[in-house]
Every structure is written in C-alpha cells, then in structure tokens.
Amino acid sequence: MAWRMDGLVEDAVTVASELVANSVEYARCASIRVIVGRPTANMVRLGVVDRSKVLPILRTEFTGDPLRGRGLLIVDRLTARWGTELYPWGKQVWGELWVDGR
C-alpha cells in the first residue's frame, strides 16, 4: 500500500464500515461523506460526515437484536481513540488507528 500501513487494513475497513452503517441507520440523511486522512506518519484517521446533529452513543448493555447496536463498541475496541466533531449543519464521527497500536 502507498502508506505502508498494511497491518491496519482490516481494522480500517471494519471501522469505516461501522461508522458508515451508523450514519446511514441513525442520521437518515440523503448523503454522507467518508474522509480518510493521515495526520501523522503513524496514524490514519477515518471519519464519516453527515447532516444530523444527533450524537452517537456508545452502548455497553444490549437488549433485543443481538446483531445490532454494537457498531461504536467495535470502533472503540479497534481504534486508539474516536470522537465526534459538531458542525453548525451536522457532525463528523471519527476514529484513529495507529501503526504502533496506541
């Protein structure tokens, strides 16, 4: 890979797909934007931007459908850190993956 971060590919795909799934499920917007950046030599930042101002909730207790509601828990486990940036018109939910596993 161009960034020489091959060891992050599987986790990055999972994080991106969970962030996209959450945006589609909860924001219910006509469009979203996926952002992939490399703020430092050892970090990849994945983000999903939508027009909803509803903040994501990290659930730790689950009831109902055993296959739903665990997206942010997966993101939390796979990333060094994650968070939300609010904009006047919506938000970005992002996660950072580090080459050295921070």
N, CA, C and O atoms as CSV, one atom per row, in Angstrom:
chain,resi,resn,atom,element,x,y,z
A,1,MET,N,N,0.837,-1.183,0.000
A,1,MET,CA,C,0.000,0.000,0.000
A,1,MET,C,C,0.878,1.241,0.000
A,1,MET,O,O,2.012,1.208,0.478
A,2,ALA,N,N,0.368,2.301,-0.520
A,2,ALA,CA,C,1.128,3.530,-0.672
A,2,ALA,C,C,1.604,4.094,0.660
A,2,ALA,O,O,2.685,4.678,0.725
A,3,TRP,N,N,0.823,3.934,1.721
A,3,TRP,CA,C,1.195,4.495,3.024
A,3,TRP,C,C,2.014,3.508,3.855
A,3,TRP,O,O,2.480,3.865,4.937
A,4,ARG,N,N,2.196,2.298,3.385
A,4,ARG,CA,C,2.939,1.260,4.107
A,4,ARG,C,C,2.347,1.004,5.497
A,4,ARG,O,O,3.056,0.917,6.499
A,5,MET,N,N,1.023,0.887,5.508
A,5,MET,CA,C,0.282,0.608,6.741
A,5,MET,C,C,-0.592,-0.621,6.547
A,5,MET,O,O,-1.732,-0.673,7.009
A,6,ASP,N,N,-0.037,-1.603,5.859
A,6,ASP,CA,C,-0.801,-2.797,5.504
A,6,ASP,C,C,-1.443,-3.477,6.715
A,6,ASP,O,O,-2.521,-4.060,6.599
A,7,GLY,N,N,-0.793,-3.405,7.862
A,7,GLY,CA,C,-1.312,-4.053,9.055
A,7,GLY,C,C,-2.585,-3.432,9.600
A,7,GLY,O,O,-3.240,-4.024,10.458
A,8,LEU,N,N,-2.949,-2.247,9.116
A,8,LEU,CA,C,-4.153,-1.567,9.582
A,8,LEU,C,C,-5.360,-1.788,8.676
A,8,LEU,O,O,-6.467,-1.371,9.016
A,9,VAL,N,N,-5.167,-2.428,7.546
A,9,VAL,CA,C,-6.224,-2.503,6.536
A,9,VAL,C,C,-7.507,-3.135,7.069
A,9,VAL,O,O,-8.582,-2.552,6.926
A,10,GLU,N,N,-7.417,-4.303,7.674
A,10,GLU,CA,C,-8.634,-4.979,8.133
A,10,GLU,C,C,-9.373,-4.153,9.181
A,10,GLU,O,O,-10.593,-4.005,9.104
A,11,ASP,N,N,-8.650,-3.617,10.154
A,11,ASP,CA,C,-9.298,-2.798,11.175
A,11,ASP,C,C,-9.881,-1.526,10.560
A,11,ASP,O,O,-10.976,-1.104,10.931
A,12,ALA,N,N,-9.157,-0.915,9.625
A,12,ALA,CA,C,-9.640,0.311,8.990
A,12,ALA,C,C,-10.928,0.055,8.210
A,12,ALA,O,O,-11.856,0.862,8.274
A,13,VAL,N,N,-10.996,-1.038,7.486
A,13,VAL,CA,C,-12.216,-1.378,6.736
A,13,VAL,C,C,-13.379,-1.586,7.694
A,13,VAL,O,O,-14.489,-1.120,7.439
A,14,THR,N,N,-13.128,-2.283,8.793
A,14,THR,CA,C,-14.187,-2.529,9.777
A,14,THR,C,C,-14.653,-1.224,10.409
A,14,THR,O,O,-15.856,-0.986,10.514
A,15,VAL,N,N,-13.720,-0.379,10.831
A,15,VAL,CA,C,-14.082,0.899,11.445
A,15,VAL,C,C,-14.874,1.754,10.470
A,15,VAL,O,O,-15.917,2.297,10.834
A,16,ALA,N,N,-14.398,1.882,9.243
A,16,ALA,CA,C,-15.105,2.693,8.245
A,16,ALA,C,C,-16.507,2.158,7.994
A,16,ALA,O,O,-17.459,2.934,7.914
A,17,SER,N,N,-16.647,0.845,7.870
A,17,SER,CA,C,-17.970,0.289,7.587
A,17,SER,C,C,-18.915,0.475,8.771
A,17,SER,O,O,-20.108,0.701,8.570
A,18,GLU,N,N,-18.407,0.383,10.002
A,18,GLU,CA,C,-19.263,0.614,11.176
A,18,GLU,C,C,-19.686,2.073,11.264
A,18,GLU,O,O,-20.840,2.362,11.579
A,19,LEU,N,N,-18.767,3.000,10.990
A,19,LEU,CA,C,-19.123,4.412,11.020
A,19,LEU,C,C,-20.143,4.752,9.935
A,19,LEU,O,O,-21.079,5.513,10.178
A,20,VAL,N,N,-19.964,4.194,8.748
A,20,VAL,CA,C,-20.929,4.415,7.665
A,20,VAL,C,C,-22.284,3.815,8.030
A,20,VAL,O,O,-23.317,4.460,7.849
A,21,ALA,N,N,-22.284,2.590,8.541
A,21,ALA,CA,C,-23.544,1.940,8.916
A,21,ALA,C,C,-24.289,2.751,9.968
A,21,ALA,O,O,-25.507,2.907,9.882
A,22,ASN,N,N,-23.563,3.271,10.965
A,22,ASN,CA,C,-24.209,4.084,11.994
A,22,ASN,C,C,-24.811,5.350,11.403
A,22,ASN,O,O,-25.922,5.738,11.763
A,23,SER,N,N,-24.086,5.990,10.503
A,23,SER,CA,C,-24.595,7.201,9.880
A,23,SER,C,C,-25.843,6.921,9.057
A,23,SER,O,O,-26.822,7.663,9.132
A,24,VAL,N,N,-25.810,5.869,8.285
A,24,VAL,CA,C,-26.974,5.511,7.464
A,24,VAL,C,C,-28.171,5.176,8.352
A,24,VAL,O,O,-29.291,5.609,8.082
A,25,GLU,N,N,-27.932,4.411,9.402
A,25,GLU,CA,C,-29.007,3.963,10.291
A,25,GLU,C,C,-29.618,5.099,11.102
A,25,GLU,O,O,-30.840,5.209,11.195
A,26,TYR,N,N,-28.777,5.938,11.687
A,26,TYR,CA,C,-29.280,6.910,12.648
A,26,TYR,C,C,-29.440,8.316,12.099
A,26,TYR,O,O,-30.358,9.022,12.517
A,27,ALA,N,N,-28.591,8.751,11.187
A,27,ALA,CA,C,-28.702,10.104,10.654
A,27,ALA,C,C,-29.799,10.201,9.606
A,27,ALA,O,O,-30.464,11.227,9.469
A,28,ARG,N,N,-29.972,9.109,8.870
A,28,ARG,CA,C,-31.005,9.052,7.826
A,28,ARG,C,C,-30.946,10.267,6.889
A,28,ARG,O,O,-31.959,10.910,6.612
A,29,CYS,N,N,-29.747,10.557,6.417
A,29,CYS,CA,C,-29.517,11.665,5.500
A,29,CYS,C,C,-29.454,11.145,4.066
A,29,CYS,O,O,-29.199,9.965,3.826
A,30,ALA,N,N,-29.685,12.032,3.141
A,30,ALA,CA,C,-29.638,11.654,1.729
A,30,ALA,C,C,-28.218,11.333,1.278
A,30,ALA,O,O,-28.017,10.559,0.342
A,31,SER,N,N,-27.237,11.929,1.945
A,31,SER,CA,C,-25.851,11.658,1.576
A,31,SER,C,C,-24.959,11.783,2.811
A,31,SER,O,O,-25.299,12.457,3.783
A,32,ILE,N,N,-23.812,11.117,2.741
A,32,ILE,CA,C,-22.787,11.214,3.772
A,32,ILE,C,C,-21.448,11.375,3.063
A,32,ILE,O,O,-21.346,11.162,1.855
A,33,ARG,N,N,-20.428,11.751,3.817
A,33,ARG,CA,C,-19.090,11.868,3.252
A,33,ARG,C,C,-18.138,11.033,4.100
A,33,ARG,O,O,-18.156,11.111,5.328
A,34,VAL,N,N,-17.314,10.241,3.443
A,34,VAL,CA,C,-16.297,9.447,4.135
A,34,VAL,C,C,-14.956,10.143,3.930
A,34,VAL,O,O,-14.589,10.506,2.813
A,35,ILE,N,N,-14.233,10.322,5.039
A,35,ILE,CA,C,-12.943,11.005,4.997
A,35,ILE,C,C,-11.869,10.050,5.496
A,35,ILE,O,O,-12.021,9.418,6.542
A,36,VAL,N,N,-10.785,9.954,4.739
A,36,VAL,CA,C,-9.631,9.169,5.154
A,36,VAL,C,C,-8.429,10.100,5.096
A,36,VAL,O,O,-8.125,10.677,4.053
A,37,GLY,N,N,-7.749,10.238,6.232
A,37,GLY,CA,C,-6.598,11.124,6.280
A,37,GLY,C,C,-5.437,10.476,7.019
A,37,GLY,O,O,-5.590,9.457,7.693
A,38,ARG,N,N,-4.300,11.085,6.876
A,38,ARG,CA,C,-3.087,10.616,7.547
A,38,ARG,C,C,-2.443,11.814,8.247
A,38,ARG,O,O,-1.487,12.395,7.734
A,39,PRO,N,N,-2.968,12.182,9.424
A,39,PRO,CA,C,-2.464,13.364,10.122
A,39,PRO,C,C,-1.000,13.270,10.541
A,39,PRO,O,O,-0.308,14.286,10.606
A,40,THR,N,N,-0.525,12.059,10.825
A,40,THR,CA,C,0.876,11.862,11.159
A,40,THR,C,C,1.375,10.630,10.403
A,40,THR,O,O,0.588,9.902,9.798
A,41,ALA,N,N,2.664,10.411,10.446
A,41,ALA,CA,C,3.240,9.270,9.737
A,41,ALA,C,C,2.757,7.932,10.283
A,41,ALA,O,O,2.779,6.932,9.566
A,42,ASN,N,N,2.318,7.896,11.546
A,42,ASN,CA,C,1.908,6.639,12.179
A,42,ASN,C,C,0.411,6.519,12.410
A,42,ASN,O,O,-0.025,5.584,13.082
A,43,MET,N,N,-0.391,7.434,11.875
A,43,MET,CA,C,-1.818,7.431,12.163
A,43,MET,C,C,-2.660,7.570,10.902
A,43,MET,O,O,-2.316,8.301,9.973
A,44,VAL,N,N,-3.775,6.845,10.899
A,44,VAL,CA,C,-4.820,7.016,9.888
A,44,VAL,C,C,-6.078,7.449,10.627
A,44,VAL,O,O,-6.446,6.858,11.642
A,45,ARG,N,N,-6.721,8.463,10.122
A,45,ARG,CA,C,-7.979,8.944,10.712
A,45,ARG,C,C,-9.093,8.723,9.703
A,45,ARG,O,O,-9.023,9.186,8.565
A,46,LEU,N,N,-10.121,8.007,10.142
A,46,LEU,CA,C,-11.287,7.711,9.314
A,46,LEU,C,C,-12.469,8.475,9.880
A,46,LEU,O,O,-12.689,8.467,11.091
A,47,GLY,N,N,-13.222,9.127,9.033
A,47,GLY,CA,C,-14.371,9.891,9.516
A,47,GLY,C,C,-15.552,9.761,8.581
A,47,GLY,O,O,-15.408,9.511,7.384
A,48,VAL,N,N,-16.730,9.940,9.166
A,48,VAL,CA,C,-17.965,9.976,8.385
A,48,VAL,C,C,-18.704,11.247,8.775
A,48,VAL,O,O,-18.969,11.490,9.953
A,49,VAL,N,N,-19.030,12.048,7.782
A,49,VAL,CA,C,-19.708,13.319,7.984
A,49,VAL,C,C,-21.139,13.181,7.490
A,49,VAL,O,O,-21.389,12.668,6.399
A,50,ASP,N,N,-22.086,13.656,8.322
A,50,ASP,CA,C,-23.486,13.685,7.900
A,50,ASP,C,C,-24.133,14.963,8.418
A,50,ASP,O,O,-23.511,15.717,9.167
A,51,ARG,N,N,-25.352,15.202,8.032
A,51,ARG,CA,C,-26.043,16.439,8.390
A,51,ARG,C,C,-26.875,16.327,9.663
A,51,ARG,O,O,-27.609,17.257,9.997
A,52,SER,N,N,-26.776,15.231,10.364
A,52,SER,CA,C,-27.505,15.056,11.619
A,52,SER,C,C,-26.689,15.615,12.775
A,52,SER,O,O,-25.466,15.480,12.799
A,53,LYS,N,N,-27.360,16.240,13.730
A,53,LYS,CA,C,-26.689,16.732,14.935
A,53,LYS,C,C,-26.868,15.773,16.108
A,53,LYS,O,O,-26.448,16.073,17.225
A,54,VAL,N,N,-27.487,14.630,15.860
A,54,VAL,CA,C,-27.679,13.636,16.910
A,54,VAL,C,C,-26.333,12.976,17.210
A,54,VAL,O,O,-25.688,12.423,16.318
A,55,LEU,N,N,-25.919,13.042,18.473
A,55,LEU,CA,C,-24.627,12.490,18.865
A,55,LEU,C,C,-24.685,10.972,18.997
A,55,LEU,O,O,-25.698,10.426,19.436
A,56,PRO,N,N,-23.616,10.295,18.624
A,56,PRO,CA,C,-23.578,8.840,18.773
A,56,PRO,C,C,-23.473,8.454,20.247
A,56,PRO,O,O,-22.928,9.203,21.058
A,57,ILE,N,N,-23.999,7.284,20.581
A,57,ILE,CA,C,-23.969,6.785,21.952
A,57,ILE,C,C,-23.248,5.445,21.961
A,57,ILE,O,O,-23.604,4.528,21.221
A,58,LEU,N,N,-22.237,5.346,22.804
A,58,LEU,CA,C,-21.512,4.089,22.981
A,58,LEU,C,C,-22.307,3.236,23.962
A,58,LEU,O,O,-22.390,3.551,25.149
A,59,ARG,N,N,-22.880,2.169,23.461
A,59,ARG,CA,C,-23.680,1.275,24.309
A,59,ARG,C,C,-22.795,0.193,24.904
A,59,ARG,O,O,-21.902,-0.337,24.244
A,60,THR,N,N,-23.060,-0.120,26.152
A,60,THR,CA,C,-22.331,-1.209,26.803
A,60,THR,C,C,-23.262,-2.314,27.269
A,60,THR,O,O,-22.816,-3.397,27.650
A,61,GLU,N,N,-24.565,-2.032,27.236
A,61,GLU,CA,C,-25.556,-3.051,27.572
A,61,GLU,C,C,-26.481,-3.210,26.373
A,61,GLU,O,O,-26.863,-2.231,25.732
A,62,PHE,N,N,-26.834,-4.459,26.082
A,62,PHE,CA,C,-27.593,-4.734,24.871
A,62,PHE,C,C,-28.842,-5.546,25.185
A,62,PHE,O,O,-28.826,-6.471,25.997
A,63,THR,N,N,-29.904,-5.172,24.526
A,63,THR,CA,C,-31.149,-5.937,24.588
A,63,THR,C,C,-31.684,-6.008,23.168
A,63,THR,O,O,-31.295,-5.216,22.310
A,64,GLY,N,N,-32.558,-6.939,22.927
A,64,GLY,CA,C,-33.144,-7.030,21.601
A,64,GLY,C,C,-32.274,-7.786,20.623
A,64,GLY,O,O,-31.701,-8.823,20.956
A,65,ASP,N,N,-32.178,-7.262,19.417
A,65,ASP,CA,C,-31.478,-7.907,18.318
A,65,ASP,C,C,-29.982,-8.052,18.638
A,65,ASP,O,O,-29.289,-7.052,18.827
A,66,PRO,N,N,-29.488,-9.289,18.697
A,66,PRO,CA,C,-28.071,-9.492,19.050
A,66,PRO,C,C,-27.094,-9.060,17.959
A,66,PRO,O,O,-25.889,-9.019,18.205
A,67,LEU,N,N,-27.579,-8.739,16.767
A,67,LEU,CA,C,-26.692,-8.357,15.672
A,67,LEU,C,C,-26.645,-6.851,15.449
A,67,LEU,O,O,-25.997,-6.392,14.508
A,68,ARG,N,N,-27.318,-6.074,16.292
A,68,ARG,CA,C,-27.389,-4.630,16.073
A,68,ARG,C,C,-26.946,-3.877,17.326
A,68,ARG,O,O,-26.980,-4.415,18.432
A,69,GLY,N,N,-26.535,-2.641,17.137
A,69,GLY,CA,C,-26.249,-1.759,18.244
A,69,GLY,C,C,-24.841,-1.841,18.811
A,69,GLY,O,O,-24.569,-1.271,19.868
A,70,ARG,N,N,-23.953,-2.532,18.135
A,70,ARG,CA,C,-22.596,-2.693,18.653
A,70,ARG,C,C,-21.538,-1.962,17.831
A,70,ARG,O,O,-20.343,-2.136,18.071
A,71,GLY,N,N,-21.954,-1.163,16.881
A,71,GLY,CA,C,-21.017,-0.502,15.979
A,71,GLY,C,C,-19.977,0.345,16.679
A,71,GLY,O,O,-18.785,0.211,16.404
A,72,LEU,N,N,-20.411,1.225,17.589
A,72,LEU,CA,C,-19.438,2.075,18.267
A,72,LEU,C,C,-18.585,1.301,19.257
A,72,LEU,O,O,-17.448,1.689,19.527
A,73,LEU,N,N,-19.107,0.226,19.796
A,73,LEU,CA,C,-18.285,-0.618,20.667
A,73,LEU,C,C,-17.143,-1.241,19.863
A,73,LEU,O,O,-16.015,-1.336,20.346
A,74,ILE,N,N,-17.443,-1.661,18.645
A,74,ILE,CA,C,-16.412,-2.202,17.754
A,74,ILE,C,C,-15.397,-1.108,17.412
A,74,ILE,O,O,-14.189,-1.340,17.456
A,75,VAL,N,N,-15.892,0.084,17.072
A,75,VAL,CA,C,-14.999,1.209,16.771
A,75,VAL,C,C,-14.126,1.523,17.984
A,75,VAL,O,O,-12.927,1.764,17.838
A,76,ASP,N,N,-14.709,1.522,19.164
A,76,ASP,CA,C,-13.967,1.799,20.392
A,76,ASP,C,C,-12.855,0.782,20.625
A,76,ASP,O,O,-11.764,1.146,21.063
A,77,ARG,N,N,-13.119,-0.471,20.339
A,77,ARG,CA,C,-12.136,-1.528,20.561
A,77,ARG,C,C,-11.005,-1.512,19.527
A,77,ARG,O,O,-9.867,-1.854,19.849
A,78,LEU,N,N,-11.311,-1.118,18.294
A,78,LEU,CA,C,-10.324,-1.186,17.219
A,78,LEU,C,C,-9.470,0.074,17.067
A,78,LEU,O,O,-8.392,0.025,16.474
A,79,THR,N,N,-9.946,1.195,17.596
A,79,THR,CA,C,-9.225,2.446,17.401
A,79,THR,C,C,-8.440,2.843,18.650
A,79,THR,O,O,-8.746,2.416,19.763
A,80,ALA,N,N,-7.412,3.677,18.430
A,80,ALA,CA,C,-6.671,4.252,19.553
A,80,ALA,C,C,-7.559,5.250,20.290
A,80,ALA,O,O,-7.498,5.371,21.514
A,81,ARG,N,N,-8.380,5.955,19.528
A,81,ARG,CA,C,-9.375,6.859,20.091
A,81,ARG,C,C,-10.382,7.200,19.007
A,81,ARG,O,O,-10.108,7.043,17.817
A,82,TRP,N,N,-11.547,7.668,19.429
A,82,TRP,CA,C,-12.578,8.093,18.490
A,82,TRP,C,C,-13.347,9.239,19.122
A,82,TRP,O,O,-13.265,9.467,20.329
A,83,GLY,N,N,-14.092,9.955,18.298
A,83,GLY,CA,C,-14.857,11.068,18.841
A,83,GLY,C,C,-15.795,11.662,17.814
A,83,GLY,O,O,-15.989,11.122,16.725
A,84,THR,N,N,-16.370,12.787,18.194
A,84,THR,CA,C,-17.338,13.481,17.342
A,84,THR,C,C,-16.986,14.951,17.281
A,84,THR,O,O,-16.662,15.558,18.302
A,85,GLU,N,N,-17.046,15.524,16.097
A,85,GLU,CA,C,-16.893,16.962,15.915
A,85,GLU,C,C,-18.226,17.492,15.427
A,85,GLU,O,O,-18.748,17.036,14.410
A,86,LEU,N,N,-18.776,18.451,16.150
A,86,LEU,CA,C,-20.038,19.058,15.747
A,86,LEU,C,C,-19.782,20.229,14.821
A,86,LEU,O,O,-18.827,20.985,15.000
A,87,TYR,N,N,-20.650,20.370,13.826
A,87,TYR,CA,C,-20.624,21.493,12.906
A,87,TYR,C,C,-21.974,22.200,13.008
A,87,TYR,O,O,-22.923,21.616,13.532
A,88,PRO,N,N,-22.091,23.426,12.529
A,88,PRO,CA,C,-23.390,24.109,12.575
A,88,PRO,C,C,-24.485,23.340,11.825
A,88,PRO,O,O,-25.667,23.479,12.141
A,89,TRP,N,N,-24.102,22.545,10.854
A,89,TRP,CA,C,-25.051,21.847,9.995
A,89,TRP,C,C,-25.054,20.334,10.190
A,89,TRP,O,O,-25.809,19.647,9.501
A,90,GLY,N,N,-24.240,19.777,11.100
A,90,GLY,CA,C,-24.178,18.323,11.267
A,90,GLY,C,C,-23.012,17.908,12.138
A,90,GLY,O,O,-22.685,18.587,13.111
A,91,LYS,N,N,-22.383,16.797,11.796
A,91,LYS,CA,C,-21.283,16.285,12.611
A,91,LYS,C,C,-20.371,15.374,11.802
A,91,LYS,O,O,-20.704,14.938,10.700
A,92,GLN,N,N,-19.214,15.103,12.387
A,92,GLN,CA,C,-18.302,14.079,11.891
A,92,GLN,C,C,-17.991,13.139,13.054
A,92,GLN,O,O,-17.620,13.589,14.139
A,93,VAL,N,N,-18.142,11.855,12.831
A,93,VAL,CA,C,-17.716,10.848,13.792
A,93,VAL,C,C,-16.458,10.229,13.212
A,93,VAL,O,O,-16.440,9.824,12.049
A,94,TRP,N,N,-15.406,10.155,14.013
A,94,TRP,CA,C,-14.109,9.725,13.501
A,94,TRP,C,C,-13.455,8.724,14.453
A,94,TRP,O,O,-13.794,8.635,15.634
A,95,GLY,N,N,-12.508,7.978,13.893
A,95,GLY,CA,C,-11.694,7.066,14.672
A,95,GLY,C,C,-10.268,7.089,14.149
A,95,GLY,O,O,-10.042,7.256,12.950
A,96,GLU,N,N,-9.301,6.922,15.054
A,96,GLU,CA,C,-7.896,6.947,14.675
A,96,GLU,C,C,-7.256,5.594,14.927
A,96,GLU,O,O,-7.421,5.000,15.993
A,97,LEU,N,N,-6.532,5.121,13.942
A,97,LEU,CA,C,-5.758,3.886,14.028
A,97,LEU,C,C,-4.281,4.249,13.967
A,97,LEU,O,O,-3.863,5.052,13.134
A,98,TRP,N,N,-3.492,3.649,14.859
A,98,TRP,CA,C,-2.063,3.942,14.933
A,98,TRP,C,C,-1.281,2.709,14.511
A,98,TRP,O,O,-1.644,1.587,14.864
A,99,VAL,N,N,-0.216,2.916,13.761
A,99,VAL,CA,C,0.645,1.816,13.321
A,99,VAL,C,C,1.233,1.085,14.514
A,99,VAL,O,O,1.317,-0.143,14.508
A,100,ASP,N,N,1.642,1.825,15.539
A,100,ASP,CA,C,2.276,1.186,16.694
A,100,ASP,C,C,1.266,0.693,17.729
A,100,ASP,O,O,1.663,0.259,18.811
A,101,GLY,N,N,-0.035,0.752,17.419
A,101,GLY,CA,C,-1.061,0.179,18.278
A,101,GLY,C,C,-1.456,1.017,19.477
A,101,GLY,O,O,-2.071,0.493,20.406
A,102,ARG,N,N,-1.131,2.280,19.492
A,102,ARG,CA,C,-1.505,3.123,20.639
A,102,ARG,C,C,-2.975,3.114,20.879
A,102,ARG,O,O,-3.454,3.770,21.804
